[in-house]
Amino acid sequence: MDTLTSALSDPVYLKWIGFRLTVLGIAGEILLLFFASKRVALQKALGGFFIFLIITGVWLDDTADLKKIADRMLTGEQQARIADKLRSFGSIPFDFALQTNPETIQLMEQVAAAVEAATWARKEWKYPPGQVGTIFTPFGDKPGVGIVSFRGLQILWDDSRTAEFGAAAVALRDALNAEGVAATARRVTDKSDNPDAVHVEIGKKF
């Protein structure tokens, strides 16, 4: 169910489904023209079904386009629901890295508000030993943020801390997906990330 929720939040996946439903519906209507049936009721039912597929496909395609345009955001009510789902994990340390633009910065602070309400502890982004990178300083007295370049939102944790962080990270992913913000979660096994926090990385939307 969580995977399905994530997929339905993804405009690329919605357009993929919409296109195929539309093609299937059109193909069905064409076949009915060439293979007329004496069973009028059945032919009408099939015709209605294929028209339904076409309408649904077009609607999904339009919905995907709207999702591409709209900013990702979390209202106060959504933040509260996320906090309720995460509070049982206690004070989980977390940090941020993002591809800096107004939309990602706004979403970062909304996610931060939700998880801090669940008593998670926001930390300064630290690059792994031997790795040098830029630190973005958010407005106000807030911990520094790493810089990344990718599309989407991912939640990462070091494999050595799976016992402490794994379930919490997955719960955050599921909570975001439930609120319409597409997110993935995975453990990192190559020691390429700081092991002392859950990392919330926010790239541009699509």
Residue frames relative to the residue before (quaternion, step in Angstrom):
aa qw qx qy qz dx dy dz
M 1.0000 0.0000 0.0000 0.0000 0.00 0.00 0.00
D 0.6535 0.5123 -0.3167 0.4585 3.59 0.99 -0.86
T 0.6345 0.5182 -0.3273 0.4708 3.60 1.04 -0.77
L 0.6426 0.5154 -0.3200 0.4680 3.59 1.00 -0.81
T 0.6395 0.5261 -0.3285 0.4544 3.59 0.94 -0.85
S 0.6478 0.5133 -0.3107 0.4695 3.56 0.98 -0.87
A 0.6601 0.5182 -0.3104 0.4465 3.57 0.91 -0.91
L 0.6897 0.4810 -0.2853 0.4599 3.59 0.92 -0.88
S 0.6191 0.5144 -0.3473 0.4811 3.59 1.27 -0.18
D 0.6331 0.5485 -0.3066 0.4521 3.56 1.30 -0.28
P 0.3951 -0.7449 0.4821 0.2378 3.65 -0.48 1.13
V 0.6052 0.5594 -0.3654 0.4327 3.60 1.04 -0.69
Y 0.6728 0.4840 -0.2895 0.4788 3.58 0.95 -0.90
L 0.6397 0.5243 -0.3318 0.4536 3.60 0.98 -0.81
K 0.6547 0.4939 -0.3174 0.4762 3.61 0.96 -0.81
W 0.6102 0.5516 -0.3446 0.4524 3.59 1.05 -0.74
I 0.6759 0.4690 -0.2880 0.4902 3.58 0.90 -0.91
G 0.6631 0.5335 -0.3080 0.4252 3.58 0.86 -0.99
F 0.6524 0.5168 -0.3180 0.4541 3.57 0.94 -0.88
R 0.6988 0.4803 -0.2805 0.4499 3.57 0.86 -0.94
L 0.6335 0.5106 -0.3384 0.4727 3.58 1.02 -0.68
T 0.6443 0.5232 -0.3206 0.4564 3.57 0.99 -0.83
V 0.6627 0.4970 -0.3027 0.4714 3.59 0.91 -0.92
L 0.6518 0.5136 -0.3201 0.4570 3.58 0.94 -0.86
G 0.6629 0.5103 -0.3069 0.4539 3.58 0.95 -0.85
I 0.6607 0.4954 -0.3068 0.4732 3.58 0.95 -0.86
A 0.6430 0.5210 -0.3221 0.4598 3.58 0.96 -0.86
G 0.6508 0.5225 -0.3153 0.4517 3.56 1.00 -0.81
E 0.6459 0.5130 -0.3162 0.4687 3.57 0.99 -0.83
I 0.6465 0.5128 -0.3227 0.4636 3.61 0.99 -0.79
L 0.6453 0.5233 -0.3212 0.4546 3.58 0.95 -0.84
L 0.6373 0.5344 -0.3332 0.4442 3.58 1.00 -0.77
L 0.6192 0.5502 -0.3417 0.4440 3.58 1.12 -0.65
F 0.7378 0.4252 -0.2209 0.4755 3.56 1.02 -0.82
F 0.7707 0.2701 -0.1452 0.5585 3.56 1.17 -0.55
A 0.0516 -0.8290 0.5566 -0.0186 3.51 0.50 1.24
S 0.2356 -0.7825 0.5661 0.1081 3.54 -0.99 0.90
K 0.5007 -0.6332 0.4979 0.3168 3.53 -1.18 0.61
R 0.6114 0.5199 -0.3485 0.4842 3.54 1.25 -0.34
V 0.2418 -0.8279 0.4914 0.1209 3.53 0.16 1.32
A 0.6492 0.5315 -0.3247 0.4366 3.56 0.92 -0.88
L 0.6573 0.5063 -0.3046 0.4678 3.56 0.99 -0.90
Q 0.6583 0.5140 -0.3129 0.4524 3.58 0.93 -0.88
K 0.6447 0.5080 -0.3210 0.4726 3.58 1.02 -0.77
A 0.6455 0.5237 -0.3190 0.4554 3.56 0.99 -0.83
L 0.6644 0.4874 -0.3003 0.4805 3.57 0.96 -0.88
G 0.6308 0.5354 -0.3341 0.4516 3.56 1.01 -0.78
G 0.6574 0.5047 -0.3015 0.4714 3.55 0.99 -0.85
F 0.6385 0.5314 -0.3227 0.4538 3.57 1.03 -0.80
F 0.6808 0.4829 -0.2954 0.4648 3.58 0.91 -0.90
I 0.6181 0.5212 -0.3441 0.4773 3.59 1.07 -0.66
F 0.6140 0.5432 -0.3362 0.4637 3.58 1.07 -0.77
L 0.6390 0.5210 -0.3251 0.4632 3.60 0.98 -0.84
I 0.6539 0.5124 -0.3186 0.4565 3.59 0.93 -0.87
I 0.6685 0.5001 -0.3023 0.4600 3.59 0.87 -0.96
T 0.6572 0.5057 -0.3089 0.4657 3.58 0.95 -0.89
G 0.6519 0.5258 -0.3152 0.4464 3.59 0.94 -0.85
V 0.6618 0.4907 -0.3035 0.4786 3.57 0.95 -0.87
W 0.6401 0.5261 -0.3244 0.4563 3.58 1.01 -0.82
L 0.6555 0.5013 -0.3158 0.4683 3.60 0.93 -0.83
D 0.6337 0.5282 -0.3272 0.4608 3.58 1.01 -0.78
D 0.6669 0.4858 -0.2979 0.4802 3.59 0.94 -0.87
T 0.6301 0.5357 -0.3275 0.4569 3.59 1.02 -0.81
A 0.6359 0.5314 -0.3189 0.4600 3.57 1.01 -0.85
D 0.6524 0.5114 -0.3194 0.4593 3.59 0.96 -0.82
L 0.6479 0.5089 -0.3185 0.4689 3.59 1.00 -0.79
K 0.6449 0.5212 -0.3234 0.4559 3.58 1.00 -0.80
K 0.6256 0.5384 -0.3418 0.4493 3.57 1.07 -0.68
I 0.6839 0.4899 -0.2799 0.4625 3.57 1.03 -0.81
A 0.6996 0.5044 -0.2838 0.4191 3.58 0.85 -1.00
D 0.4820 -0.6435 0.5137 0.2996 3.56 -1.11 0.73
R 0.4598 -0.6059 0.5597 0.3289 3.54 -1.23 0.53
M 0.1662 0.7885 -0.5802 0.1187 3.57 -0.90 0.84
L 0.2335 -0.7429 0.6120 0.1377 3.52 -1.33 0.44
T 0.3348 -0.7363 0.5531 0.1997 3.57 -0.72 1.06
G 0.6998 -0.4450 0.3431 0.4410 3.55 -1.29 0.12
E 0.6522 0.5087 -0.3160 0.4647 3.59 0.98 -0.81
Q 0.6495 0.5070 -0.3190 0.4684 3.57 0.98 -0.79
Q 0.6295 0.5317 -0.3290 0.4614 3.57 0.99 -0.81
A 0.6523 0.5185 -0.3125 0.4560 3.58 0.98 -0.84
R 0.6472 0.5078 -0.3242 0.4671 3.59 0.99 -0.78
I 0.6350 0.5146 -0.3319 0.4710 3.58 1.00 -0.79
A 0.6478 0.5282 -0.3206 0.4457 3.59 0.90 -0.91
D 0.6360 0.5394 -0.3287 0.4433 3.58 0.97 -0.84
K 0.6883 0.4886 -0.2793 0.4577 3.58 1.03 -0.78
L 0.7421 0.4298 -0.2161 0.4668 3.59 1.16 -0.55
R 0.5007 0.7135 -0.4047 0.2765 3.57 1.20 -0.47
S 0.6413 0.5636 -0.3354 0.3981 3.59 1.00 -0.72
F 0.6219 0.5676 -0.3478 0.4123 3.61 1.19 -0.34
G 0.4737 -0.6935 0.4367 0.3226 3.60 1.23 -0.14
S 0.7565 -0.4020 0.2859 0.4293 3.55 -1.29 -0.38
I 0.0200 -0.8149 0.5774 -0.0472 3.57 0.20 1.31
P 0.3524 -0.7240 0.5416 0.2413 3.65 -0.76 0.91
F 0.0447 0.7970 -0.6000 0.0528 3.58 -0.96 0.85
D 0.0883 -0.7738 0.6225 0.0771 3.53 -1.25 0.40
F 0.3805 -0.7219 0.5367 0.2146 3.54 -1.34 0.12
A 0.0117 0.7044 -0.7057 -0.0747 3.45 -1.42 0.42
L 0.0440 0.8271 -0.5578 0.0528 3.59 -0.94 0.72
Q 0.4370 -0.5981 0.5901 0.3211 3.45 -1.42 0.22
T 0.3396 -0.8225 0.4170 0.1849 3.52 -0.19 1.30
N 0.3241 0.6567 -0.6456 0.2165 3.50 -0.92 1.13
P 0.7058 -0.4843 0.2757 0.4374 3.64 -1.10 0.39
E 0.6596 0.5213 -0.3249 0.4331 3.60 0.97 -0.81
T 0.6951 0.4639 -0.2918 0.4653 3.61 0.86 -0.89
I 0.6320 0.5258 -0.3386 0.4576 3.59 1.04 -0.73
Q 0.6420 0.5148 -0.3219 0.4681 3.59 0.97 -0.84
L 0.6749 0.4869 -0.3020 0.4651 3.58 0.88 -0.93
M 0.6032 0.5669 -0.3555 0.4340 3.59 1.00 -0.77
E 0.7063 0.4580 -0.2786 0.4623 3.58 0.80 -0.96
Q 0.6280 0.5196 -0.3410 0.4683 3.59 1.10 -0.58
V 0.6356 0.4964 -0.3249 0.4940 3.58 1.03 -0.75
A 0.6335 0.5400 -0.3252 0.4486 3.57 0.98 -0.88
A 0.6500 0.5201 -0.3208 0.4518 3.58 0.92 -0.88
A 0.6603 0.5162 -0.3099 0.4489 3.57 0.98 -0.84
V 0.7437 0.4113 -0.2513 0.4632 3.59 0.74 -1.00
E 0.6101 0.5260 -0.3652 0.4666 3.60 1.11 -0.51
A 0.6055 0.5384 -0.3527 0.4682 3.58 1.14 -0.58
A 0.6657 0.4617 -0.2887 0.5103 3.58 1.27 -0.43
T 0.5362 -0.6638 0.3439 0.3919 3.58 1.41 0.30
W 0.3596 0.6886 -0.5386 0.3263 3.60 1.12 0.52
A 0.3640 -0.7588 0.5125 0.1706 3.59 -1.12 0.71
R 0.2936 -0.7757 0.5376 0.1519 3.57 -0.54 1.21
K 0.1257 -0.8141 0.5668 0.0124 3.56 -0.85 1.07
E 0.5967 -0.5259 0.4666 0.3869 3.53 -1.38 0.25
W 0.4677 -0.6539 0.5126 0.3014 3.58 -1.01 0.80
K 0.0492 -0.7852 0.6171 0.0116 3.57 -0.95 0.92
Y 0.3509 -0.7160 0.5622 0.2195 3.53 -0.84 1.00
P 0.6015 -0.5726 0.4039 0.3837 3.62 -1.10 0.59
P 0.6570 -0.5073 0.3695 0.4177 3.61 -1.17 0.45
G 0.7986 0.2701 -0.2193 0.4912 3.54 -0.92 0.95
Q 0.6792 0.4456 -0.2894 0.5063 3.59 1.26 -0.17
V 0.1702 -0.7886 0.5873 0.0651 3.56 -0.82 1.03
G 0.1268 0.8009 -0.5758 0.1044 3.57 -0.90 0.88
T 0.5969 -0.5732 0.4368 0.3527 3.53 -1.34 0.27
I 0.2130 -0.7476 0.6162 0.1268 3.54 -1.15 0.72
F 0.2421 -0.7536 0.5980 0.1262 3.54 -0.87 1.03
T 0.2367 -0.7795 0.5677 0.1182 3.58 -0.86 0.98
P 0.3193 -0.7623 0.5279 0.1954 3.63 -0.44 1.14
F 0.6269 -0.5234 0.4157 0.4003 3.53 -1.29 0.36
G 0.7629 0.3079 -0.2559 0.5077 3.56 -0.95 0.88
D 0.6430 -0.5272 0.4010 0.3844 3.53 -1.33 0.03
K 0.3149 0.7499 -0.5088 0.2823 3.57 0.45 1.28
P 0.6199 -0.5734 0.3792 0.3784 3.60 -1.10 0.62
G 0.5859 -0.5993 0.4279 0.3383 3.55 -1.17 0.66
V 0.2917 -0.7628 0.5669 0.1081 3.52 -1.23 0.68
G 0.4384 -0.6879 0.5128 0.2676 3.58 -1.02 0.79
I 0.3804 -0.7036 0.5533 0.2326 3.55 -1.30 0.28
V 0.0153 0.7808 -0.6231 0.0443 3.57 -0.91 0.99
S 0.1797 -0.7647 0.6057 0.1263 3.56 -1.28 0.21
F 0.4166 0.6526 -0.5378 0.3335 3.56 -0.37 1.28
R 0.4661 -0.6499 0.5108 0.3153 3.57 -1.28 -0.08
G 0.7423 0.4070 -0.2999 0.4398 3.56 -0.98 0.85
L 0.3974 -0.6664 0.5640 0.2826 3.54 -1.31 -0.38
Q 0.0291 0.8073 -0.5880 0.0409 3.56 -0.77 1.02
I 0.2384 -0.7457 0.6107 0.1187 3.53 -1.19 0.72
L 0.0601 -0.8304 0.5526 -0.0391 3.55 -0.59 1.19
W 0.0388 0.7657 -0.6417 -0.0210 3.53 -1.27 0.44
D 0.5471 -0.6189 0.4518 0.3370 3.56 -1.15 0.62
D 0.5813 -0.6300 0.3971 0.3279 3.54 -0.95 0.92
S 0.6293 0.5593 -0.3381 0.4205 3.58 1.08 -0.69
R 0.7291 0.3874 -0.2263 0.5169 3.60 1.25 -0.37
T 0.2643 0.8022 -0.5039 0.1807 3.58 1.19 0.39
A 0.6269 0.5546 -0.3459 0.4240 3.60 0.96 -0.79
E 0.7332 0.4103 -0.2332 0.4896 3.59 1.01 -0.82
F 0.8245 0.3132 -0.1087 0.4586 3.57 0.86 -1.01
G 0.5467 0.6885 -0.3916 0.2717 3.58 1.06 -0.67
A 0.7089 0.4550 -0.2715 0.4656 3.59 0.72 -1.04
A 0.6446 0.5234 -0.3244 0.4532 3.58 1.01 -0.78
A 0.6540 0.5167 -0.3116 0.4563 3.58 0.95 -0.88
V 0.6598 0.4953 -0.3025 0.4772 3.57 0.97 -0.86
A 0.6333 0.5267 -0.3309 0.4604 3.60 1.03 -0.75
L 0.6313 0.5120 -0.3330 0.4779 3.60 1.05 -0.72
R 0.6264 0.5316 -0.3354 0.4610 3.57 0.96 -0.83
D 0.6892 0.4865 -0.2834 0.4561 3.56 0.82 -1.00
A 0.6469 0.5207 -0.3210 0.4553 3.58 1.01 -0.79
L 0.6502 0.5029 -0.3163 0.4735 3.60 0.98 -0.79
N 0.6514 0.5125 -0.3171 0.4609 3.57 0.91 -0.88
A 0.6404 0.5389 -0.3213 0.4430 3.57 1.01 -0.81
E 0.7173 0.4117 -0.2393 0.5086 3.58 1.18 -0.56
G 0.6349 -0.5909 0.3114 0.3884 3.57 1.26 0.33
V 0.5745 0.5351 -0.3974 0.4751 3.58 1.25 0.26
A 0.3361 -0.7789 0.4936 0.1917 3.58 -0.30 1.25
A 0.0928 0.7957 -0.5871 0.1168 3.57 -0.78 1.07
T 0.1762 -0.7436 0.6323 0.1277 3.53 -1.28 0.52
A 0.1460 -0.7763 0.6056 0.0968 3.56 -1.27 0.29
R 0.1502 0.7852 -0.5925 0.0991 3.57 -1.00 0.76
R 0.4537 -0.6539 0.5330 0.2872 3.52 -1.26 0.49
V 0.3291 -0.7337 0.5665 0.1802 3.55 -1.14 0.72
T 0.1727 -0.8341 0.5214 0.0508 3.57 -0.67 1.10
D 0.6677 0.5402 -0.3014 0.4141 3.61 1.23 -0.22
K 0.4979 -0.6904 0.4013 0.3384 3.60 1.28 0.37
S 0.4178 0.7323 -0.4489 0.2959 3.59 1.15 0.54
D 0.7262 0.3541 -0.2328 0.5413 3.60 1.26 -0.03
N 0.6091 -0.5335 0.4477 0.3795 3.52 -1.26 0.52
P 0.3452 -0.7883 0.4688 0.1989 3.63 -0.61 1.06
D 0.6167 0.6305 -0.3228 0.3434 3.59 1.22 -0.29
A 0.7815 0.2250 -0.1455 0.5635 3.61 1.21 0.16
V 0.4768 -0.5748 0.5650 0.3508 3.50 -1.39 0.21
H 0.2367 -0.7970 0.5447 0.1097 3.58 -0.79 1.01
V 0.1303 -0.7610 0.6329 0.0573 3.55 -0.80 1.06
E 0.0415 -0.8188 0.5714 -0.0359 3.55 -0.38 1.27
I 0.0994 -0.8153 0.5704 -0.0098 3.55 -0.69 1.16
G 0.1074 -0.7894 0.6034 0.0349 3.54 -0.59 1.18
K 0.6852 -0.4359 0.3335 0.4789 3.55 -1.24 -0.04
K 0.6832 -0.5597 0.2824 0.3744 3.51 -1.16 0.62
F 0.7740 -0.2197 0.1813 0.5654 3.61 0.51 -1.15
